[in-house]
Amino acid sequence: MSLRRFVRLVISLALWSVRLLFMIVVLRYSTPPAGDLSTAIAGLAHDALFDYVGWMADALGAKAGQTLLGVHPFMDEDARVTFVRSYMDDLAAVRTLEAQIDFIYADHRIVEPGKATEDLRAERDAMRADLRSRQSLVESILEGQIAAVLVDQGFGSMGQLMPPIAMRFTQPPNFLIISPRDEIRFETGVALDPLPVDEQTALETAVEADQDVSALIVPIGGVALFPAMVLERTSIPSSLDTFAHEWSHHYLLTFPLGLNYDFDSEARIINETTATLFGREVSRLVLERFYPDLLAAAPAAPPLQFASASHMPAFMALSLPGLGSSAQPPAFDFGAEMNETRIEVDRLLAAGDIDATEAYMEERREVFVDNGYLIRRLNQAYFAFYGGYQTGAPGAGGADPIGAAAQRLRDLSPSLHAWIVTMRSITTRDQLLAAADFPADTPP
């Protein structure tokens, strides 16, 4: 091993240790007392709680092996790009195969789905084994490409990205979001094992009945552990977006915006909005350098409210049979309709009419479903979660100016690095509006 690689390994291991120590300390001193809402929610969901410790141990082992024995540093850039493209093509193929298997199991006309899918499942298992053998190298290549861009953008020290970038493709946990019923606020959340939809609904119903809250279990595309947990994707642009998004959380961790993430709802929204805009911009910069042919397919701004595929809800990719599934998409502006819904919800809640608010949200949910958007539950917890990912576009954030203010600050900043330096110390809506020179009375 070269001296340079050895030094990088030592630095990486030291930062991993600091990160793990920080998490242990935070977990130790943030354990809620008996009777606390978080404790009650965790108790209700105890059979489905996600094992972070076990996942991190496996991920750290894979990353250490790739750092010590990986061939990534010895490949030229053309070989790296070709390797990533081949992996993504094969991943898309196996995902198509898995969809075929799922369809057969769902088709009531097939009496013996196990027998009908025997050959398909054998092919799937062989393809999955091959993909697992290549996964760590693909992760390292993407990490290196993002690191090269970020160092050029001013985020490096002596030519090395600080903190190092470390991502692991996986199936991330679901997340149980809790909001009060009388306002939209991210009260608490619990990470869960991926659950089938019937179990999700049952748990949400049990939590709401037991605690008189609004509950929603959502799919997530990434968790900023170290390494970060990233949803497996067949798209290079969305993978880059998610990698950069989660790295920005690592970067912000030691600054006020990151330190306040778990303790202040406004700081959380600002943090996620910052990461969303950051991931989008970095993804395009990496595409420009390494995958220019994919740049035309990557939108300058992702659709609607969700700035990163890492946090786009699953229903955005679904279309119900007969509902918005024609060759021409329906003339239905999801962002504008959701923005209208959120504004009316805020008005009804401000008037104190919770029952009318919830009835209205159910009526609106049916409108979205009728137009091809399979929203399973539209409630206060939905807006508490998805309203936290703002980009200035209409959507679940409603009239909240955080997204527009963060985008304005980016537009006024001379560089991506200068913008992040400004954002990392901003933890409240008022601070953000003042920095962006928005009117002080801009409604939340």
C-alpha positions in Angstrom: 0.0 0.0 0.0 1.3 3.5 -0.9 2.0 6.0 1.9 -0.7 8.2 0.5 -3.4 5.5 0.6 -2.2 4.5 4.1 -2.6 8.1 5.4 -6.1 8.3 3.8 -7.0 5.0 5.5 -5.9 6.3 8.9 -7.8 9.5 8.4 -10.9 7.7 7.3 -10.8 5.3 10.3 -10.3 8.1 12.7 -13.3 10.0 11.4 -15.4 6.8 11.4 -14.4 6.4 15.1 -15.3 10.0 15.9 -18.6 9.6 14.2 -19.4 6.3 16.0 -18.4 7.9 19.4 -20.6 10.9 18.7 -23.6 8.6 17.9 -23.0 6.6 21.1 -22.9 9.7 23.2 -26.0 11.2 21.6 -27.9 8.0 21.9 -26.9 7.7 25.6 -27.9 11.2 26.6 -31.0 11.5 24.3 -32.8 8.3 25.6 -36.3 9.5 26.3 -37.7 9.0 29.8 -40.5 6.5 30.5 -43.8 8.0 29.4 -42.1 10.1 26.7 -43.9 10.0 23.3 -40.8 8.6 21.6 -40.7 5.8 24.1 -44.3 5.0 23.6 -44.0 5.0 19.8 -40.9 2.7 20.0 -42.8 0.4 22.3 -45.7 0.1 19.9 -43.3 -0.6 17.0 -40.8 -2.7 18.9 -41.2 -5.8 16.7 -40.2 -3.8 13.6 -37.4 -1.6 14.9 -34.4 -1.4 12.5 -31.0 -2.7 13.6 -28.7 0.2 12.9 -25.7 -1.3 14.8 -25.7 -4.5 12.8 -26.1 -2.7 9.5 -23.2 -0.3 10.3 -20.9 -3.2 11.4 -21.5 -4.9 8.0 -21.1 -1.7 6.0 -17.9 -0.6 7.8 -16.4 -4.0 7.1 -17.2 -3.8 3.4 -15.7 -0.2 3.2 -12.5 -1.2 5.1 -12.0 -4.1 2.7 -12.5 -1.9 -0.4 -10.1 0.7 1.0 -7.4 -1.9 1.7 -7.8 -4.3 -1.2 -9.9 -2.5 -3.8 -8.7 -2.0 -7.4 -10.4 1.4 -7.9 -7.1 3.4 -7.6 -5.5 1.4 -10.3 -8.3 1.9 -12.9 -8.2 4.7 -15.4 -11.3 7.0 -15.7 -12.6 5.4 -18.8 -12.6 1.9 -17.1 -14.3 3.3 -14.1 -17.1 4.9 -16.1 -17.6 1.7 -18.1 -17.7 -0.4 -15.0 -20.4 1.8 -13.4 -22.5 1.8 -16.6 -22.3 -2.0 -16.9 -23.3 -2.4 -13.2 -26.3 -0.1 -13.6 -27.4 -1.9 -16.8 -27.2 -5.3 -15.0 -29.0 -3.9 -12.0 -31.8 -2.6 -14.2 -32.1 -6.1 -15.8 -32.4 -7.8 -12.4 -34.9 -5.3 -11.2 -37.0 -6.0 -14.3 -36.7 -9.7 -13.5 -37.8 -9.2 -10.0 -40.8 -7.2 -11.2 -41.8 -10.1 -13.4 -41.6 -12.5 -10.4 -43.6 -10.1 -8.2 -46.3 -9.9 -10.9 -46.6 -13.7 -11.1 -47.0 -13.9 -7.4 -49.7 -11.2 -7.5 -51.6 -12.8 -10.4 -54.5 -14.8 -8.8 -54.8 -16.8 -12.1 -51.5 -18.5 -11.4 -52.1 -21.4 -9.0 -48.5 -22.3 -8.3 -46.4 -19.1 -8.4 -43.4 -20.8 -6.8 -43.2 -23.4 -9.6 -43.9 -20.8 -12.3 -41.1 -18.6 -11.1 -38.5 -21.3 -10.3 -36.3 -20.6 -13.3 -36.7 -16.8 -12.9 -35.8 -16.9 -9.3 -32.7 -19.0 -10.0 -31.6 -16.5 -12.6 -32.4 -13.6 -10.2 -30.3 -15.1 -7.5 -27.3 -15.6 -9.8 -27.5 -12.1 -11.0 -27.8 -10.7 -7.5 -24.7 -12.6 -6.4 -22.8 -11.2 -9.3 -24.0 -7.6 -8.5 -23.0 -8.1 -4.8 -19.4 -8.9 -5.9 -19.2 -5.6 -7.8 -21.2 -3.3 -5.6 -18.3 -2.1 -3.4 -16.2 -1.1 -6.4 -19.1 0.8 -8.0 -19.6 2.7 -4.7 -15.9 3.5 -4.5 -15.9 4.8 -8.1 -18.9 7.0 -7.6 -17.5 8.3 -4.3 -14.2 9.1 -6.0 -15.9 11.0 -8.8 -18.0 13.1 -6.4 -14.9 13.7 -4.2 -12.9 15.0 -7.2 -15.7 17.5 -8.0 -16.1 18.6 -4.3 -12.4 19.1 -3.9 -12.4 21.4 -6.9 -15.3 23.2 -5.4 -13.3 24.1 -2.3 -14.3 21.3 0.1 -10.9 19.6 0.3 -7.8 19.8 2.5 -4.4 19.0 0.9 -6.3 17.6 -2.0 -8.5 15.3 0.1 -12.2 15.6 0.7 -13.1 16.4 4.3 -15.0 14.6 5.7 -14.4 11.6 3.4 -17.4 10.3 1.4 -18.6 6.9 2.3 -21.9 5.4 0.9 -23.4 2.0 0.9 -26.2 0.8 -1.4 -28.9 -1.1 0.5 -32.6 -1.3 1.2 -33.0 1.5 3.7 -35.5 1.3 6.6 -38.9 2.7 6.5 -39.6 5.7 8.8 -42.6 6.2 11.1 -43.3 9.9 11.2 -45.3 11.4 14.1 -47.0 14.9 14.0 -49.5 16.4 16.4 -53.0 16.5 15.0 -53.6 20.2 15.8 -50.5 21.4 13.9 -48.0 20.3 11.3 -44.8 19.6 13.1 -42.2 16.8 13.0 -42.6 15.6 16.5 -40.6 12.4 16.4 -39.7 9.5 14.1 -38.7 5.8 14.4 -36.8 3.8 11.9 -38.4 0.5 11.0 -37.6 -2.6 9.0 -39.2 -2.4 5.5 -42.8 -3.5 6.1 -45.5 -4.7 3.7 -48.3 -2.2 3.2 -50.9 -4.1 5.4 -48.5 -4.0 8.4 -47.7 -0.3 7.8 -51.4 0.6 7.9 -52.0 -1.5 11.0 -49.1 0.1 12.9 -50.1 3.6 11.9 -53.7 3.0 13.0 -52.5 1.5 16.4 -50.2 4.5 17.0 -52.9 7.1 16.2 -55.4 5.3 18.4 -53.0 5.0 21.3 -51.4 8.4 21.3 -53.9 10.7 19.5 -51.4 11.8 16.9 -51.0 11.8 13.1 -48.8 8.9 11.9 -47.3 7.9 8.6 -44.8 5.3 7.5 -42.7 6.6 4.6 -40.1 5.1 2.3 -36.7 6.9 2.5 -33.9 6.9 0.0 -30.9 7.5 2.4 -29.8 7.8 6.0 -26.7 9.9 6.9 -25.0 7.2 9.0 -21.3 6.7 8.3 -21.2 5.1 5.7 -24.4 6.6 4.6 -27.2 4.2 3.8 -28.4 4.8 0.2 -31.3 3.2 -1.6 -30.2 1.0 -4.5 -30.8 2.8 -7.8 -30.5 2.0 -11.5 -29.9 5.6 -12.4 -26.5 7.1 -12.3 -27.8 10.7 -12.0 -30.1 9.9 -9.0 -27.3 7.8 -7.4 -24.9 10.8 -7.6 -27.6 13.1 -6.3 -28.3 10.9 -3.3 -24.6 10.4 -2.5 -24.0 14.1 -2.6 -27.1 14.8 -0.5 -26.0 12.4 2.2 -22.4 13.7 2.2 -23.7 17.2 2.8 -25.4 15.9 6.0 -22.0 14.5 7.1 -20.3 17.9 6.3 -23.0 19.9 8.2 -22.8 17.6 11.3 -20.2 19.6 13.1 -21.8 23.0 12.4 -24.9 24.6 14.0 -27.2 23.6 11.2 -26.2 19.9 11.6 -26.0 19.9 15.4 -29.5 21.2 15.7 -31.0 18.7 13.2 -32.5 16.4 15.8 -33.6 19.1 18.2 -35.3 21.8 16.2 -37.9 21.4 13.4 -36.9 24.6 11.6 -33.2 23.5 11.5 -34.2 20.1 10.2 -36.2 21.7 7.3 -33.4 24.1 6.5 -30.8 21.2 6.7 -32.8 18.9 4.4 -33.5 21.8 1.9 -29.8 22.6 1.8 -28.9 19.0 1.2 -31.5 18.7 -1.5 -30.2 21.7 -3.4 -26.6 20.6 -2.8 -27.2 17.1 -4.1 -28.9 18.4 -7.3 -26.1 20.8 -8.1 -23.3 18.3 -7.4 -24.9 15.6 -9.4 -25.0 17.8 -12.5 -21.3 18.8 -12.0 -20.3 15.2 -11.8 -22.3 14.3 -14.9 -20.7 17.2 -16.8 -17.2 15.8 -16.0 -17.7 12.0 -16.2 -21.1 11.2 -17.9 -21.8 14.1 -20.2 -24.2 12.0 -22.4 -26.5 11.6 -19.3 -26.7 15.3 -18.6 -29.5 15.9 -21.1 -31.6 13.3 -19.4 -31.1 14.8 -15.9 -33.6 17.6 -15.3 -32.1 21.0 -14.3 -34.6 20.9 -11.4 -36.3 17.7 -10.3 -40.0 17.7 -10.5 -42.3 19.2 -7.9 -41.4 19.5 -4.3 -38.8 16.8 -4.1 -35.3 17.9 -5.1 -33.6 14.6 -4.9 -34.7 11.1 -6.0 -33.4 10.0 -2.7 -36.4 11.5 -0.9 -39.1 11.3 -3.6 -42.0 9.4 -2.4 -42.7 6.0 -4.0 -46.1 7.1 -5.3 -44.4 9.6 -7.7 -43.3 6.7 -9.9 -46.6 4.8 -9.8 -49.7 5.1 -12.0 -52.9 3.2 -11.4 -54.5 1.3 -14.2 -56.9 3.6 -15.9 -55.8 6.6 -13.9 -53.3 8.8 -15.6 -51.8 5.8 -17.5 -52.6 6.9 -21.0 -49.9 7.9 -23.5 -50.6 11.5 -22.8 -50.2 12.5 -19.1 -53.3 14.2 -17.6 -53.4 17.9 -17.3 -52.9 17.7 -13.5 -50.2 19.9 -11.9 -49.2 17.8 -8.8 -47.1 20.6 -7.3 -49.7 23.3 -7.6 -52.5 21.0 -6.4 -50.4 19.9 -3.4 -49.4 23.5 -2.6 -53.1 24.5 -2.7 -53.9 21.6 -0.3 -51.2 22.5 2.2 -52.2 26.2 2.3 -55.9 25.2 3.0 -54.7 22.7 5.6 -52.7 25.3 7.4 -55.7 27.7 7.3 -58.1 25.0 8.8 -55.6 24.1 11.5 -55.1 27.7 12.4 -58.9 28.0 12.9 -58.7 25.0 15.3 -61.0 22.7 13.3 -59.0 19.4 13.3 -61.9 17.2 12.2 -62.6 19.4 9.2 -58.9 19.5 8.3 -58.7 15.7 8.3 -61.8 15.3 6.3 -60.5 17.8 3.7 -57.2 16.0 3.4 -59.0 12.7 2.7 -61.0 14.4 0.0 -57.9 15.8 -1.5 -56.1 12.4 -1.3 -58.9 10.9 -3.4 -58.4 13.7 -6.0 -54.7 12.8 -6.3 -55.5 9.1 -6.6 -58.1 9.8 -9.3 -55.3 11.6 -11.2 -52.8 8.7 -11.0 -50.9 9.6 -7.8 -51.1 6.7 -5.4 -51.0 8.6 -2.1 -51.9 6.1 0.6 -52.4 8.5 3.5 -52.5 12.3 3.3 -52.4 13.7 6.9 -50.5 16.0 9.2 -47.5 13.6 9.4 -47.3 13.6 5.5 -46.8 17.3 5.4 -44.5 17.3 8.4 -42.2 14.9 6.5 -42.5 15.9 2.9 -42.8 19.6 3.7 -39.2 19.4 5.0 -37.7 18.9 1.6 -38.2 22.3 -0.1 -36.7 23.7 -3.3 -38.8 26.8 -3.8 -41.2 24.9 -6.1 -44.9 24.5 -5.2 -45.7 21.4 -3.2 -45.9 20.0 0.4 -44.2 23.0 1.9 -47.2 25.3 1.0 -46.4 28.9 1.8 -43.3 28.2 3.8 -40.6 30.4 2.3 -37.6 28.3 3.4 -37.1 26.7 0.0 -37.3 29.9 -1.9 -35.0 31.7 0.6 -32.3 28.9 0.4 -32.4 29.0 -3.4 -32.1 32.8 -3.4 -29.0 32.6 -1.2 -27.5 30.0 -3.6 -28.2 32.3 -6.5 -26.5 35.2 -4.7 -23.5 33.2 -3.6 -20.3 33.2 -5.8 -19.7 29.5 -5.4 -21.3 26.3 -4.0 -18.7 26.3 -1.1 -19.5 29.9 -0.2 -23.2 29.1 -0.1 -22.7 26.1 2.2 -20.5 28.2 4.5 -23.4 30.7 4.8 -26.0 28.0 5.3 -24.1 26.0 7.9 -24.6 28.6 10.6 -28.3 29.3 9.9 -30.7 27.3 12.1 -34.0 29.3 12.1 -36.4 30.6 9.6 -35.9 34.2 10.7 -32.2 33.9 10.3 -32.6 32.5 6.8 -35.1 35.1 5.7 -32.9 37.9 7.0 -29.8 36.5 5.2 -31.8 36.2 1.9 -33.4 39.6 2.4 -36.9 38.2 2.5 -39.6 40.3 4.2 -39.7 39.6 7.9 -43.4 38.9 7.9 -43.2 36.2 5.2 -45.6 33.5 6.4 -44.3 30.2 7.6 
